[in-house]
């Protein structure tokens, strides 16, 4: 299977899902990095796993809206605009 423990979605994916979703949103927005093309394309198994996690119905249903994720990062984590970013704070 494509999950960490085989063919079943596990607690490992439940715990990882918010971070996986966070990478897909924040790296392009704040760093100007195409996460799929520039990072995941180099790691076949990781790429498949991350897509499976993001497409899991429970993850889709509970995903934080991208605007909220970006706003939270701006409030708590970003003190300057990262090089290559396409947006301003």
DOKOLDO-675327 format. One record per residue (C-alpha): residue in one letter; x, y, z; residue number from 1. Coordinates in nm, 3 decimals, padded with zeros to 5 digits. Example, Ala and Ser with C-alpha at 12.3 -4.5 7.8 and 13.67 -1.06 7.14 Angstrom:
a, 01.230, -00.450, 00.780, 1
s, 01.367, -00.106, 00.714, 2
END
This chain:
x, 00.000, 00.000, 00.000, 1
x, 00.089, 00.364, -00.023, 2
x, 00.059, 00.444, 00.346, 3
x, 00.336, 00.426, 00.607, 4
x, 00.203, 00.104, 00.757, 5
x, 00.081, -00.057, 00.436, 6
x, -00.259, -00.029, 00.274, 7
x, -00.445, 00.122, 00.569, 8
x, -00.460, 00.489, 00.662, 9
x, -00.310, 00.501, 01.012, 10
x, -00.256, 00.736, 01.304, 11
x, 00.080, 00.820, 01.149, 12
x, -00.103, 00.975, 00.853, 13
x, -00.354, 01.146, 01.082, 14
x, -00.073, 01.317, 01.267, 15
x, 00.118, 01.401, 00.947, 16
x, -00.175, 01.527, 00.740, 17
x, -00.180, 01.888, 00.869, 18
x, 00.194, 01.920, 00.804, 19
x, 00.162, 01.774, 00.456, 20
x, -00.118, 02.017, 00.376, 21
x, 00.086, 02.301, 00.527, 22
x, 00.381, 02.230, 00.293, 23
x, 00.155, 02.241, -00.013, 24
x, 00.021, 02.584, 00.086, 25
x, 00.303, 02.769, 00.258, 26
x, 00.606, 02.678, 00.048, 27
x, 00.460, 02.823, -00.273, 28
x, 00.312, 03.126, -00.098, 29
x, 00.600, 03.231, 00.126, 30
x, 00.903, 03.083, -00.051, 31
x, 00.795, 03.080, -00.415, 32
x, 00.866, 02.706, -00.430, 33
x, 00.659, 02.472, -00.645, 34
x, 00.637, 02.194, -00.387, 35
x, 00.534, 01.920, -00.633, 36
x, 00.783, 02.012, -00.906, 37
x, 01.087, 02.128, -00.710, 38
x, 01.076, 01.892, -00.412, 39
x, 00.839, 01.598, -00.440, 40
x, 00.940, 01.512, -00.796, 41
x, 01.275, 01.400, -00.653, 42
x, 01.119, 01.152, -00.408, 43
x, 00.884, 00.905, -00.576, 44
x, 00.757, 00.724, -00.267, 45
x, 00.722, 01.041, -00.061, 46
x, 00.532, 01.206, -00.344, 47
x, 00.285, 00.915, -00.370, 48
x, 00.241, 00.905, 00.007, 49
x, 00.178, 01.281, 00.037, 50
x, -00.079, 01.272, -00.242, 51
x, -00.254, 00.977, -00.079, 52
x, -00.266, 01.162, 00.253, 53
x, -00.404, 01.478, 00.092, 54
x, -00.667, 01.281, -00.102, 55
x, -00.785, 01.079, 00.198, 56
x, -01.154, 01.175, 00.244, 57
x, -01.111, 01.251, 00.615, 58
x, -00.819, 01.485, 00.534, 59
x, -01.011, 01.655, 00.256, 60
x, -01.310, 01.710, 00.487, 61
x, -01.101, 01.849, 00.772, 62
x, -00.851, 02.055, 00.574, 63
x, -00.791, 02.406, 00.698, 64
x, -00.880, 02.661, 00.429, 65
x, -00.568, 02.795, 00.259, 66
x, -00.652, 03.156, 00.346, 67
x, -00.668, 03.066, 00.717, 68
x, -00.340, 02.875, 00.699, 69
x, -00.164, 03.170, 00.535, 70
x, -00.316, 03.418, 00.781, 71
x, -00.201, 03.203, 01.075, 72
x, 00.152, 03.189, 00.935, 73
x, 00.156, 03.564, 00.890, 74
x, 00.040, 03.617, 01.249, 75
x, 00.270, 03.370, 01.422, 76
x, 00.565, 03.262, 01.209, 77
x, 00.660, 03.524, 00.956, 78
x, 00.865, 03.823, 01.061, 79
x, 01.000, 03.905, 00.712, 80
x, 00.921, 03.825, 00.351, 81
x, 01.111, 03.518, 00.236, 82
x, 01.334, 03.549, -00.072, 83
x, 01.147, 03.455, -00.387, 84
x, 00.804, 03.493, -00.239, 85
x, 00.538, 03.625, -00.471, 86
x, 00.325, 03.790, -00.204, 87
x, 00.369, 04.064, 00.050, 88
x, 00.286, 04.057, 00.416, 89
END
